[in-house]
Amino acid sequence: MNPQRLATKRLKPGYFRVQKDIVIGDRKYDGVGNVAILLEEEFATVHVRSMLVKNAENGDDMPLRNYMNSRVLMARKGVVMVSPFISPNEKRVMQVLVQEQHPLVLLTDNGFRDYYKPADALFDACAAGRLLILSPWPYDGAKHHISRSECMALNAMAEEICKNLIMTNQ
């Protein structure tokens, strides 16, 4: 796959180059992917709350399933989903979005090293212009695990991004 990925990166260099200082609201991000996604009209977050997961673990999985399905249905109607996609349920939603070829914005907890490229299915989504990966923080080669406070901050940023873009693009 490496020669094919290299050829793809050479054909679409703009989608694989780290873009610095993408301003959304009062915050700057570094990004990889299609920044034109930020020009869409509608955005929504994917944030599976722990209460939904706890209820599902206790036998009431309908609210969780309804929430996850609602995000996919919104994407099918043209709403761009924004999330760090951290929890297993959020990752399932992201897998469906990628599989169904919907645009999305992925927030990441670590910046981008030189020659960064997304892995696997995200690489293909990036090459097709359906993905924008944003990071509010610089790359840290020693970073291994995301903290709870970083998870909470990224989810808050996803909300902030949606509000700012909806106000700006209307």
NORZI-V200009 format. One record per residue. N is the residue number from 1. RES is the residue in three letters. SS is DSSP state (@ for helix, = for strand, . for the rest). PSI is psi in whole degrees, -180 to 180 (none if undefined). D_LAST is the distance of its C-alpha to the last C-alpha in Angstrom with 2 decimals. Layout:
# NORZI-V200009
n->{N:N}
res->{RES:RES}
ss->{SS:SS}
psi->{PSI:PSI}
d_last->{D_LAST:D_LAST}
This chain:
# NORZI-V200009
n->{1:2:3:4:5:6:7:8:9:10:11:12:13:14:15:16:17:18:19:20:21:22:23:24:25:26:27:28:29:30:31:32:33:34:35:36:37:38:39:40:41:42:43:44:45:46:47:48:49:50:51:52:53:54:55:56:57:58:59:60:61:62:63:64:65:66:67:68:69:70:71:72:73:74:75:76:77:78:79:80:81:82:83:84:85:86:87:88:89:90:91:92:93:94:95:96:97:98:99:100:101:102:103:104:105:106:107:108:109:110:111:112:113:114:115:116:117:118:119:120:121:122:123:124:125:126:127:128:129:130:131:132:133:134:135:136:137:138:139:140:141:142:143:144:145:146:147:148:149:150:151:152:153:154:155:156:157:158:159:160:161:162:163:164:165:166:167:168:169:170}
res->{MET:ASN:PRO:GLN:ARG:LEU:ALA:THR:LYS:ARG:LEU:LYS:PRO:GLY:TYR:PHE:ARG:VAL:GLN:LYS:ASP:ILE:VAL:ILE:GLY:ASP:ARG:LYS:TYR:ASP:GLY:VAL:GLY:ASN:VAL:ALA:ILE:LEU:LEU:GLU:GLU:GLU:PHE:ALA:THR:VAL:HIS:VAL:ARG:SER:MET:LEU:VAL:LYS:ASN:ALA:GLU:ASN:GLY:ASP:ASP:MET:PRO:LEU:ARG:ASN:TYR:MET:ASN:SER:ARG:VAL:LEU:MET:ALA:ARG:LYS:GLY:VAL:VAL:MET:VAL:SER:PRO:PHE:ILE:SER:PRO:ASN:GLU:LYS:ARG:VAL:MET:GLN:VAL:LEU:VAL:GLN:GLU:GLN:HIS:PRO:LEU:VAL:LEU:LEU:THR:ASP:ASN:GLY:PHE:ARG:ASP:TYR:TYR:LYS:PRO:ALA:ASP:ALA:LEU:PHE:ASP:ALA:CYS:ALA:ALA:GLY:ARG:LEU:LEU:ILE:LEU:SER:PRO:TRP:PRO:TYR:ASP:GLY:ALA:LYS:HIS:HIS:ILE:SER:ARG:SER:GLU:CYS:MET:ALA:LEU:ASN:ALA:MET:ALA:GLU:GLU:ILE:CYS:LYS:ASN:LEU:ILE:MET:THR:ASN:GLN}
ss->{.:@:@:@:@:@:@:@:@:@:@:.:@:@:@:@:.:.:=:=:=:=:=:=:.:.:=:=:=:=:=:=:=:.:@:@:@:@:@:.:.:.:=:=:=:.:.:.:.:@:@:@:@:@:@:@:@:.:.:.:.:@:@:@:@:@:@:@:@:@:@:@:@:@:@:@:.:.:.:=:=:=:=:.:.:.:.:@:@:@:@:@:@:@:@:@:@:@:@:.:.:.:.:=:=:=:=:.:.:.:.:.:.:.:.:.:.:.:.:@:@:@:@:@:@:@:@:.:.:.:=:=:=:=:=:.:.:.:.:.:.:.:.:.:.:.:.:@:@:@:@:@:@:@:@:@:@:@:@:@:@:@:@:@:@:@:@:@:@:.}
psi->{-23:-46:-38:-43:-40:-43:-41:-44:-36:-33:-30:61:-31:-31:-15:2:138:123:125:152:51:114:124:112:-129:10:148:141:154:149:159:131:-156:102:-16:-19:-31:-10:-4:167:-33:137:148:156:159:107:99:113:147:-29:-39:-40:-43:-43:-40:-40:-28:13:-10:81:-5:-46:-39:-48:-42:-42:-50:-44:-36:-36:-42:-42:-40:-43:-38:-24:6:4:131:125:137:127:157:-11:59:-51:159:-38:-38:-38:-35:-42:-45:-40:-42:-43:-44:-45:-40:2:45:147:148:159:122:123:135:153:-4:142:-159:126:167:141:32:143:140:159:151:-122:-31:-31:-47:-40:-38:-46:-31:-2:18:7:138:122:126:145:131:-9:153:163:137:107:-20:-11:133:-36:146:139:162:-41:-36:-40:-47:-41:-43:-40:-39:-39:-37:-44:-45:-43:-48:-48:-46:-43:-38:-43:-40:-39:0:none}
d_last->{41.06:41.07:41.81:39.11:36.51:37.68:37.32:33.79:32.87:34.48:32.65:29.19:29.74:26.15:25.30:28.34:28.42:27.50:24.61:24.94:22.66:19.22:17.29:14.69:14.51:18.17:19.75:21.05:21.79:24.06:23.05:24.56:22.86:19.91:17.30:15.16:14.37:12.08:9.77:9.36:6.53:8.89:11.51:14.59:17.83:21.33:23.69:26.93:28.46:32.20:32.91:31.83:34.12:36.98:36.77:36.92:39.91:41.57:41.25:38.03:35.79:33.77:30.94:30.57:30.70:28.17:25.70:26.24:26.04:22.79:21.14:22.61:21.63:17.96:18.26:20.02:17.09:14.85:13.65:14.49:17.11:17.58:21.06:24.31:25.96:29.11:30.93:32.80:30.63:27.40:29.18:30.05:26.43:25.70:28.73:27.49:24.05:25.92:28.53:26.12:24.25:20.76:18.62:18.76:18.64:22.04:22.85:26.49:29.02:30.76:29.68:30.71:34.23:35.11:34.94:32.81:31.97:30.65:33.33:34.01:31.22:28.55:30.13:29.68:26.01:25.50:27.49:25.45:22.14:20.97:21.45:20.36:22.78:22.03:24.65:24.51:28.29:30.77:33.06:36.17:38.94:40.80:38.02:38.96:37.43:34.19:34.82:33.53:31.89:30.07:28.93:27.62:25.91:24.21:23.01:21.65:19.89:18.30:16.90:15.82:14.13:12.12:11.09:10.36:8.38:6.18:5.81:5.81:3.81:0.00}
